[in-house]
């Protein structure tokens, strides 16, 4: 008789538990993302790419890259991308699906890269799962070149109170129900829903980034705050020193540290 263990992390987010949990959901992780977001995850991914603004020849670090779905979009723009994840199971599935990408096993709190290596660093739906999110932000700063940027895409805090109530009910009921149908590990998705609800809101994440040394931190709400993009720069170079992009009006700057 084969014993099957279902693994989930706790909100303490010990890195070995998180890695093991994602190992167990790797094969169907991309499918579950499509189901849980009703397909809009692709639109969110495009917005991340627009915020990173990858250019041919630039070097991009994609943290919590999982199977490399997000990394492939940066490579398609001509950037040299390093998809990095703590879950070797996710990386193995990614290597099968995206054999042209250079996958790297690495912990966001102790990155295997030299100082000032990347033009941009990005992490999507992964910062809240890191054992020490502030240490991860400091590590991202360390490996980013002066004048480079960070873009964090994460589930956040809906800004409209009536919808916020509905959204909370969806996270706690609908996501586990979907996981029962489409995933082999319902407990993992119970944790993911809980971790979203426990994550700081937009302003507090912006403050956390500033505390870790990122400058000109701003955020942009997507789908009413269900998801938020946060960006910041290393050093004194701010966004678009020679002018403003057409979408800058969507970004809201923080008012400094609390």
Legacy VTK file of the C-alpha trace (Angstrom):
# vtk DataFile Version 3.0
C-alpha trace
ASCII
DATASET POLYDATA
POINTS 258 float
0.000 0.000 0.000
1.424 3.348 -1.040
1.212 6.163 1.492
0.394 9.512 -0.130
1.351 12.600 1.851
-0.399 15.904 1.170
1.837 18.835 1.945
0.963 22.401 2.774
2.921 25.220 4.262
1.863 27.220 7.290
1.775 30.983 7.593
5.181 30.697 9.320
6.381 29.982 5.746
9.411 27.850 6.526
11.262 27.590 3.227
11.457 23.794 3.188
7.691 23.495 3.720
6.972 26.034 0.972
9.322 24.282 -1.460
7.796 20.884 -0.715
4.272 22.218 -1.136
5.007 23.701 -4.548
6.840 20.534 -5.590
3.571 18.718 -5.011
1.412 21.016 -7.165
3.908 21.714 -9.956
2.300 19.718 -12.755
-1.079 21.430 -12.493
0.011 24.778 -11.100
-0.387 26.728 -14.354
-3.787 25.135 -14.959
-4.956 26.076 -11.474
-3.810 29.670 -12.026
-6.013 29.854 -15.111
-8.986 28.351 -13.273
-8.700 30.436 -10.093
-8.326 33.729 -11.961
-10.902 32.885 -14.642
-8.198 33.353 -17.257
-7.199 36.931 -16.432
-3.783 35.833 -15.152
-2.539 36.249 -18.736
-3.572 39.919 -18.720
-1.880 40.430 -15.352
1.293 38.870 -16.755
1.269 41.313 -19.660
1.005 44.217 -17.212
4.038 42.933 -15.321
6.028 42.816 -18.561
4.960 46.390 -19.356
6.080 47.515 -15.888
9.466 45.794 -16.202
9.958 47.182 -19.734
12.496 44.524 -20.788
14.695 45.423 -23.730
16.954 43.284 -25.920
20.224 42.620 -24.144
18.963 43.434 -20.664
19.369 40.880 -17.882
16.219 40.106 -15.889
15.852 38.037 -12.723
12.429 36.388 -12.480
11.972 35.158 -8.908
9.382 32.577 -7.861
9.372 31.792 -11.571
7.855 28.354 -11.120
7.476 26.657 -14.476
8.823 29.661 -16.371
5.572 30.881 -17.896
6.308 34.447 -16.865
9.992 34.162 -17.762
9.159 33.200 -21.336
7.442 36.565 -21.851
10.651 38.425 -20.934
12.718 36.204 -23.209
10.285 36.922 -26.043
11.186 40.626 -25.684
14.868 39.806 -26.179
15.948 39.974 -22.544
18.294 37.450 -20.984
16.152 36.029 -18.199
17.059 33.876 -15.215
13.961 32.053 -13.900
14.742 31.235 -10.266
12.669 29.292 -7.757
13.114 27.416 -4.487
10.947 24.515 -5.713
12.971 22.022 -7.730
9.729 20.302 -8.687
8.451 23.465 -10.351
11.783 23.975 -12.091
11.767 20.421 -13.431
8.313 20.888 -14.963
9.445 24.252 -16.321
12.495 22.745 -17.981
10.257 20.249 -19.770
7.920 22.976 -21.013
10.457 25.769 -21.616
13.716 23.962 -22.495
15.241 27.136 -23.936
15.250 28.897 -20.542
18.086 28.727 -18.033
16.381 27.663 -14.782
18.167 28.219 -11.473
17.360 26.786 -8.040
17.647 29.519 -5.451
16.218 30.915 -2.223
14.991 34.517 -2.498
16.486 35.290 0.921
19.990 34.227 -0.170
20.272 34.627 -3.932
23.078 32.821 -5.797
24.019 35.937 -7.781
26.684 38.621 -7.499
26.013 42.233 -6.542
24.695 44.533 -9.288
23.947 41.723 -11.758
20.481 42.546 -13.130
18.821 45.411 -14.961
15.485 44.390 -13.437
14.194 41.983 -10.817
10.594 40.813 -10.671
8.544 38.437 -8.564
4.907 37.478 -9.151
2.672 35.878 -6.509
5.739 34.714 -4.597
6.871 37.385 -2.158
4.146 36.532 0.336
5.383 32.918 0.402
8.978 33.809 1.267
10.038 33.025 4.812
11.466 36.541 5.302
9.951 38.946 2.769
12.063 41.907 3.887
15.281 39.927 3.536
14.151 38.923 0.045
13.577 42.579 -0.872
17.062 43.438 0.404
18.547 40.597 -1.638
16.713 41.822 -4.740
18.207 45.263 -4.131
21.694 43.793 -3.746
21.642 41.970 -7.094
20.054 44.862 -9.033
22.289 47.272 -10.926
22.277 50.942 -9.854
19.381 52.586 -11.661
17.648 49.223 -12.115
14.119 48.425 -11.029
12.066 45.911 -9.112
8.480 44.951 -9.984
6.417 42.989 -7.471
3.103 41.523 -8.578
1.073 40.183 -5.681
-2.477 39.567 -4.584
-3.522 42.552 -2.514
-6.396 44.381 -0.804
-9.551 45.225 -2.778
-10.296 48.914 -2.425
-14.115 48.718 -2.562
-15.523 47.432 0.742
-18.582 45.527 -0.607
-16.428 43.688 -3.137
-13.782 43.027 -0.483
-16.348 41.006 1.482
-17.311 38.944 -1.567
-13.660 38.428 -2.463
-12.821 37.105 1.007
-15.651 34.584 0.742
-14.343 33.538 -2.679
-10.838 32.940 -1.362
-11.940 30.849 1.580
-14.613 28.828 -0.225
-14.255 28.832 -3.996
-10.496 28.287 -4.293
-10.445 25.169 -2.064
-13.504 23.878 -3.932
-11.737 24.339 -7.268
-8.665 22.635 -5.862
-10.722 19.572 -4.976
-11.685 19.252 -8.636
-8.458 20.168 -10.414
-5.556 19.678 -8.010
-4.072 16.754 -6.133
-3.365 18.921 -3.108
-6.328 20.830 -1.711
-4.400 21.664 1.474
-1.859 23.630 -0.531
-4.567 25.859 -1.949
-6.114 26.311 1.495
-2.745 27.750 2.538
-2.505 29.947 -0.575
-5.924 31.472 0.152
-4.987 32.103 3.792
-1.654 33.653 2.809
-3.402 36.135 0.512
-5.666 37.297 3.338
-2.692 37.641 5.712
-0.601 39.702 3.282
-0.076 43.481 3.865
-2.107 45.990 1.884
-0.703 48.214 -0.860
0.562 51.033 1.371
2.234 48.731 3.866
4.033 46.806 1.130
5.249 50.088 -0.369
6.561 51.100 3.060
8.271 47.733 3.437
10.022 48.185 0.089
11.189 51.685 1.041
12.483 50.409 4.370
14.559 47.851 2.464
16.200 50.567 0.371
14.072 50.809 -2.777
13.407 54.360 -3.954
10.518 56.085 -5.760
8.235 53.212 -4.752
4.766 53.296 -6.321
1.920 50.876 -6.865
-0.825 50.247 -9.377
-4.091 48.488 -8.526
-5.380 45.842 -10.914
-8.972 44.578 -10.857
-9.893 46.947 -8.032
-6.936 45.930 -5.885
-7.317 42.157 -6.165
-3.788 42.348 -7.536
-1.317 45.204 -7.137
1.900 45.948 -8.961
4.610 47.628 -6.891
7.750 49.042 -8.474
10.843 50.764 -7.184
14.334 51.798 -8.258
17.827 51.217 -6.924
19.664 54.488 -6.394
18.627 58.005 -7.211
17.424 57.298 -10.747
13.653 57.582 -10.690
11.025 56.561 -13.225
11.516 57.925 -16.731
13.977 60.764 -16.073
13.485 62.006 -19.649
9.721 62.107 -19.508
6.659 60.136 -18.442
5.154 57.093 -20.017
1.514 57.130 -21.004
0.563 54.784 -18.161
2.308 56.656 -15.324
-1.039 58.096 -14.229
-2.040 54.594 -13.100
0.741 54.499 -10.497
0.276 55.870 -6.995
3.330 56.893 -5.000
3.691 56.263 -1.302
4.007 59.160 1.135
7.156 57.955 2.841
7.825 55.623 5.722
5.327 55.265 8.514
LINES 1 259
258 0 1 2 3 4 5 6 7 8 9 10 11 12 13 14 15 16 17 18 19 20 21 22 23 24 25 26 27 28 29 30 31 32 33 34 35 36 37 38 39 40 41 42 43 44 45 46 47 48 49 50 51 52 53 54 55 56 57 58 59 60 61 62 63 64 65 66 67 68 69 70 71 72 73 74 75 76 77 78 79 80 81 82 83 84 85 86 87 88 89 90 91 92 93 94 95 96 97 98 99 100 101 102 103 104 105 106 107 108 109 110 111 112 113 114 115 116 117 118 119 120 121 122 123 124 125 126 127 128 129 130 131 132 133 134 135 136 137 138 139 140 141 142 143 144 145 146 147 148 149 150 151 152 153 154 155 156 157 158 159 160 161 162 163 164 165 166 167 168 169 170 171 172 173 174 175 176 177 178 179 180 181 182 183 184 185 186 187 188 189 190 191 192 193 194 195 196 197 198 199 200 201 202 203 204 205 206 207 208 209 210 211 212 213 214 215 216 217 218 219 220 221 222 223 224 225 226 227 228 229 230 231 232 233 234 235 236 237 238 239 240 241 242 243 244 245 246 247 248 249 250 251 252 253 254 255 256 257
